[in-house]
Amino acid sequence: MAQRLRGISDNEAQGAVRDLFEGSNELLGRTANLLRILAHSPAVARWFLPLVAAVRQPQAGAVSDVRLRNLAVLKTSTLNGCRY
């Protein structure tokens, strides 16, 4: 299945989207591909970023084991047929 929406690159990001990407880099250390796609609708992306940070980053409130979270990500990716 091909990706239908292309993610917004750092060079293309302007205004609120650029701020969102900068916040993502601060919270998560990078800007995830899903966030780049959601950035086509900045309101949705602004809602999504704190959720991901709270689930994944201990300093943002995550309480689950890192290894368990990574296993869940890998299993989900495998079930969905992700290639990377």
Contacts in CASP RR format, 6 or more apart in sequence:
PFRMAT RR
TARGET T0000
AUTHOR 0000-0000-0000
METHOD contacts of the structure
MODEL  1
MAQRLRGISDNEAQGAVRDLFEGSNELLGRTANLLRILAHSPAVARWFLP
LVAAVRQPQAGAVSDVRLRNLAVLKTSTLNGCRY
3 37 0 8 1.000
5 37 0 8 1.000
5 40 0 8 1.000
6 37 0 8 1.000
7 33 0 8 1.000
7 36 0 8 1.000
7 37 0 8 1.000
7 39 0 8 1.000
7 40 0 8 1.000
8 17 0 8 1.000
8 36 0 8 1.000
8 37 0 8 1.000
8 39 0 8 1.000
8 40 0 8 1.000
9 36 0 8 1.000
10 21 0 8 1.000
10 31 0 8 1.000
13 20 0 8 1.000
13 21 0 8 1.000
13 39 0 8 1.000
16 42 0 8 1.000
16 46 0 8 1.000
17 39 0 8 1.000
17 42 0 8 1.000
17 45 0 8 1.000
20 35 0 8 1.000
20 39 0 8 1.000
20 42 0 8 1.000
20 45 0 8 1.000
20 46 0 8 1.000
20 49 0 8 1.000
21 31 0 8 1.000
21 35 0 8 1.000
21 36 0 8 1.000
21 39 0 8 1.000
23 49 0 8 1.000
24 30 0 8 1.000
24 31 0 8 1.000
24 32 0 8 1.000
24 35 0 8 1.000
24 49 0 8 1.000
25 31 0 8 1.000
27 49 0 8 1.000
27 53 0 8 1.000
27 57 0 8 1.000
27 60 0 8 1.000
28 52 0 8 1.000
28 53 0 8 1.000
28 56 0 8 1.000
28 57 0 8 1.000
32 52 0 8 1.000
34 48 0 8 1.000
35 45 0 8 1.000
35 48 0 8 1.000
35 49 0 8 1.000
35 52 0 8 1.000
38 44 0 8 1.000
38 45 0 8 1.000
38 48 0 8 1.000
39 45 0 8 1.000
50 60 0 8 1.000
53 60 0 8 1.000
54 60 0 8 1.000
54 61 0 8 1.000
54 62 0 8 1.000
55 62 0 8 1.000
55 64 0 8 1.000
55 69 0 8 1.000
56 62 0 8 1.000
56 69 0 8 1.000
62 69 0 8 1.000
END
